[in-house]
Amino acid sequence: PAIDRLLRELVERAGSPRRNSVARRIIQGLPTQPIVSGESAAKAYGVTGTAARAALNQLQSAGILQPTRVGRRRYREWTSDELFQLLDAFEYTGN
């Protein structure tokens, strides 16, 4: 339930993109694909690399995703810090 709640919040903060949009699908796929690149999103969601990168940039602008490294934009990957913080909290409370 906590992950579902976080995903709903992320969708809302992203401006509630339409149901089949790449941006929404990337958000909903974060639990199974927490590190996303333009190439991996394009392959996972059956869209062009350009469409995938546009969605990733949109999610970065909305504060949903953060790039994992600075440097060459072509090989950039994004993650959700909030998802990783939530997963870390589960790990700590489980011990």
N, C-alpha and C positions, 0 to 999 in steps of 0.2 A: 503493500500500500504506500509506503514512503516514496518508492521510486515512481509509482504511478502518479502520485501527487506532485512530485518534482517535474515530471514530464508535462503534466497539465499546466503547471506554472510557466514552464519554459515556452510552451506553445502560446500561451497567453501573452507573455512578454515579447515574443517574436511577432506579435500583431495578429495572432490567430490566422496563420496562413491557411489557404483552402486545403481541404482534406487530402487531396492527392498531390499537393505541391511537393517538390523535392525538399524544401525547407522543413515542412512538417514531417515528412518521412525520415529525414535525417534525425530530427529530434526523437521521434518514436523509436528509431533504431539504435540510439545511444547505448542502451543496456547491453546489447549484443555486439555493437561496434563502437566502443568508447573512444577510439582514435580513428579519425576520418580524414581522408585525403580526397582531392578532387577525383582522382582515378578510382579509389575504392567506392566512393559514393556513386560515381557514374556507373560502375559495374553492378553495384548492389541494387540500384534503383532504375536501371535501364534508360539512362539519360546520357546526353553528351557531357564531355568533360567541362565544356563551357557552362552548361546549365548547372552542373554540380558545383563548380567553383563559384558561380554567381550566388547560389543558395548558401554556400559556406561563408562567403563574404557578407551576405545579408545577416546571417546568424552571428557572425563576429561583430558586425556593427550594432546589433541589438544586445550585445553582451552575453549571448547564449554560449558561444564557443570562443576559445582562445587558441591562437596559434601555438604550437609546441616549440617552435624554434624560429629564430629570426634568420633571414637569409634569402636564399633563392625561392622566389614565390612559387615557381613551378612544382617544387617538391614539398610544399608546405603541408603540414598536417594540423588538425584542430582537435581539441578535446573540450569537454565540459568540466571545468573545475568543480562545479557544484555537484555533479554526479560522483566524481572521485571523492569529494569530501563526505558525501553521504555514504559511499561504500566503505570509506575508512572508519566512519562512525560505527557501522555495523560490525566491522572487524574488532574494534576496541571493546564494544559492549558484549561481544560474544565470548570474550576470554575471562 
